[in-house]
Structure formats: C-alpha cells, structure tokens
C-alpha cells in the first residue's frame, strides 16, 4: 500500500497547463461508476471516447464501484450494453469485496451469510464458495406483530452483509438483527456507507449507508466496511496488476468515499463534478477532503489533451 496522502492539500482545476503532466505521471486510471461513467442506465457524455483514448495511450483502466446491486459479471454486461468493452477482471465491486473479505478471513463454508441487498452480493458469495440467503426474495416477506409470535431465524448464519437494497423491509431488518445479536460470533459487514447515490439519471436516491445505519441502530454495533474508502479492494487491485499506487489516479464523484479511498491508498485523485459533489461543496470551508485535481466530467481529459 502506498503512503497516505494529505487530505488538506490545495486542489487544482484540471487545465491545459497541467493535464499533460498528470497524464504522463500515471500508468492506470481507477474509475468509480455511478456519477462518473453513468447515471442510472444513462452514459455521461464523452465517456466512451475518453476511455478509448486512455486505452490507446497504454493506460490501464480499472473500475471500482461501491454499488453492490450487481456482481462483476453483471457490471461487465452493463458496460457491454452501453457500448463500452470492459471485462470482469477490470471490475472491483463492493459485492465482490464482501465475498473476498469472508474468503480472506477463512469464513467457515458450512456457515451461511444473510444478505440485506441485491443479487450481486448473492452471486459473488456463491462464486466464492459460500451460501447466501435472504436478498431480494425476502423483500416479499411480511412480519406478524402478534402476541406469542416468535420470529425464527437460522442459527447457522455466521455473517450478515448489508448493501444497497431497494426492497429493504421490516422482515429483513429483524432477520439481520437477530443473527448479529443472537448468533455467536456473527460478523456484520457493510458493502459501503454511501448516504446517497445516482441510481437514476435525474436525481439522487438513498444509498447503502441508510440500510447500514438501520442495522447499526437495531444491533448497537458498527460494521466492517469493505467498500470505499476502505483500501481492502486496493489490496486485490495491486496484487492483480502490480502497479504502484503512486502511478494510479482515482477518479470519482464523492469526496468521502472515492477521493478518500484514493488518498488512503496513496493515489493521485481527480474529483469530477458530474455526480453527487458540487463545486460549492468542494470549496466549502467545512470540507477537509481535497482532491489533487477537479474537473466537470471525465471527458475533459480528452478535450484538454486535443
């Protein structure tokens, strides 16, 4: 892991005078997806041309997303459907991170994992050799708040993974809460704590952080966070590509996850204003996370270099 960068350095607006030096100093670009590559299912202008230019210049491209709704396979399909050639191996999602955390820490395969989240987590757990239960299926279940009614849960659940879940309900919250509170040694994992996200092209929506906060409240416990800004995924990325973090640029739209992730890992950081962060938020005196550079959107790299 590289040296952690300061979060208080003054940031520079990306311009014709500094873009070339930045470009020449890097071997790889690490991109967030929501708010950077797309909003919902709509590509942000100029993204395909910019990625194509970077590849043509020999830059390695990697995509690291906190959105756990999809698996790496499903994200690769989404990229392909939008006309961008990206392989599963170039994608590092928080759904993958949750499964890898359990694998690295030798989670017993006979234990089950309860999922408050989407199919992406369940698929990555299965690929890693684990049994996931819950997920979207439990979004259809209701609770009976009646006298002398006991809510049953599986005592063999050894971990609860909480991610973005548009179908979260009282059933899931009770199930996850009981597993964490009553099953000895049960691990509480959060894919990320993003407060909001660009789930559609027109507006932001509540993020996984809302679901995680609910379980924190009911269990009085804090989770192990495997997505950004945790550098857990960066360890995998470095092992795979063997590129020093000083030669990487983390490109994202969120200060407290994307930019902090890059700084924690020792990467150069570039904030784009195409997602959840505005220029006024970036320059607000109360903000103490400053990227190395900022620009409107990633296609500015292409425009400034031509």
Steps between C-alpha positions, in 0.01 A plus 500: 500500500625846415555785740179672606466841340400808695132593483569871533718573194358771274335350193559614143244552228592268211623718216707492180805603703491207745314216324807377309719475810224312679447265206870424457546422870240220497482138391142434607168675549263361764142611435192504717186425294183669632526872429827456309435253217121503512196619690256212533503342154599819318863554395655834586603693186838419351575196717554239222733726303701591812546137608595401146764777489647392835526138388659605169769683697581184697329596826353222712133555585335362814148556631434497875137545603331509839166406344442139608181441301691319226778241486812553289341289225187713504704822494698372201167437325386853581819648354456288185134605465614863508759435231808502724730194488589416861581154639403352837868506600506879467207543742527507879157536664406516866295181449826328400678664794251354749555148368877543489509631857336179619734288287817676614393469862422127459127524569375143562330376179242309702373830644240704311500870411183706536475772236317831527572607144480396138575203275854627448601408855334158480676422170844603625450296821412193294806546275716517814353174630258638760126453555309827494139527613257791508551766235220604261289194587449623856374832367169323439463379860295661773514483878218414739508729803272288717510378859682170559657511152870423483702614197723205406844543345770260380750433781764394245534854359854614579501832315255771396588707193314830456509689171275712283150351519200664327281228654608537861218428745425422864542126441859542376590740780371260765671200339837672471470646849428163662792334319745768616368518856429133568729287282838468677783668307275620217686757285332825390631612159401816310576529130525877549346793687413732210214726614362548149572394144409568136265205457325680214609773260275773642550486877685349794349223711569366851820294501617189682600716795131536587451122521824458694398772747172320569683179594753696706212648691323171569816305595702777667799377299727651235569304179816401320490720187655331193422761231652844452657681687636174651809396304406129514424495126823683419696208643338270241549753223870537574557124517332456163669780306820563695479875441617728784225724632720803432446421131120482536234770487173442682217674314173542687208728579482453877747657743446276803527171309672531160748776578569379854551147362760632257673705768503210747666285235754763389349568157470828315136607520268667250151613603237533228198723554268281288362313802413576862761770578461861388778757472347694790517188719861441399598859581294529819726581799348208691628250243837358600538243222678665208580307179819570308293610200137565414308540174142489371502151348749243376467603135685821599819287500445428132397855414797657680750271329379562145 
